[in-house]
Amino acid sequence: MPVKAPNRTAPAHRSAMGREAHPRPAPGRKWWTSRKTQGLAYATPTAVFVTVFFLLPLLLVGQMSLSDWPLLAGDRGYNAPENYTDATDTTLFWPAVRFTLLYTVIVTVVLLGLALLLALLVQESRPGAGFFRTVYFLPSVLGLASASLLFWGLYSPTTGPLSRILENLGLVDDPVSFLGTPTSALLSTVFLIVWKFAGFYMLILLVGLQRIPHEVFEAARMDGASRGQIFRSITLPLLRPSIALTLLLCVTGSLLAFDQFFVLTKGGPDNSTVTVVQLIYREAFQRMNLGTAAALSVLVLGVLLLLNAVQFRGLRRADES
């Protein structure tokens, strides 16, 4: 019986395969073609942008908050902590803080509730659901300043259509001044913000709803759970990360409210709708005192960092659970 000759090419083949699986770097490879250098090249523009437009202005604001810094001309020198004491002693400081907090609470509660309701309404893939999702989301595409100008025209008691519609329906006898009293000005601004941002927050909550497996709802229905029980025991707990993100964005945006009040009310009537950011604007560009305005900005930044840290902690816990 003939003896089969050993396959002497197998080791060479395996050696070649091993060399292909673990290729050695080319000896003449240039440093600028390495992955580390390429990563630095991709990250450098972003790092430069953040440094120039965020970090350096932040350091400048910190220096201004500790200095006597007039807007146009004058001597500049350190006067810490005079700017911070002057900021808190301003007549409008505490009224602006109270109004900003009240506005934030109202907007957050109304906006979150309406956005959750809209998300539940368009959650199912039924005829017309895509159309209504688009309709609800469209106002968020419009800029806030443009939306404020639009509503300023709608609210006008002389040329606006809303007052005329109410008069034609016989609901009022005289033109309605939607921005004439502190309460009406606040509610009119809240209506503008809810109209503009409800669709945006609806989209965030809708993404969270669609991440919940349908099998969970089907199992709950088979066990005889009602819609209210499913909503309380399944939907809300599993939707907690999306709700936390919505709260984070809504609270931060409300505390920094400026455009809508600047366009609609100018802080009136009788300075009843002055927000903290409007107070910063007045100190800087009306009273020409950048030092006090910078001190107010640093205080607002500290409050926002504290609130965001608390909210991020809650968001992380929600993700872990």
Secondary structure, DSSP 8 states (H G I E B T S, - for coil): -------THHHHHHHHHHHHHS----TT--GGGSHHHHHHHHHHHHHHHHIIIIIHHHHHHHHHHTEE-BSSSS--EE-TTHHHHHHHHSTTHHHHHHHHHHHHHHHHHHHHHHHHHHHHHT-S--TTHHHHHHHHHGGGGS-HHHHHHHHHHHH-TTT-HHHHHHHHTTS-SS---TTSSHHHHHHHHHHHHHHHHHHHHHHHHHHHHHTS-HHHHHHHHHTT--HHHHIIIIIHHHTHHHHHHHHHHHHHHHHT--HHHHHHTTT-STTTT--HHHHHHHHHHTS-BHHHHHHHHHHHHHHHHHHHHHHHHHHHHHHH-
